[in-house]
């Protein structure tokens, strides 16, 4: 008991210091090892509308039926729907840009209101200087802004 009375202040500072060290260690642990029960994207995708495979199949059929396209790929990346379309070597950029109408007209409104839509037009066969072209429509918009071979056009 004499020891405690003699070093009372030191012991109180030691206990407080130990408590602060444990608290700091816990904070560092939570910073470097966050909870795995939450999505890495937070709650941005909680109410995300799903895009059915029927809708994608219909879009793919309509795009391939234009006879301007060699291949069609689709993927989503967080809040962006990305269509990659490989056009034929004889396809002019003005005709290829019309493919965006087929895509946007077949997507449900809730998808258009939630997702940004990107269309990548590439030409793997041929050497047209017009490609690659990227069409971008922000959520809620049915119009695309195009970047054609690094030149911005509307």
Secondary structure, 3 states (H helix, E strand, C coil): CHHHHHCHHHHHHHHHHHHHHHHHHHHHHHHHCCCCCCCCCCCCCCCCCCCCHHHHHHHHHHHHCCCCEEEEEEEEECCEEEEEEEECCCCCHHHHHCHHHHHHHHCCHHHHHHCEEEEEEECCCCCCCCCCEEEEECCCCCCCEEEECCEEEC
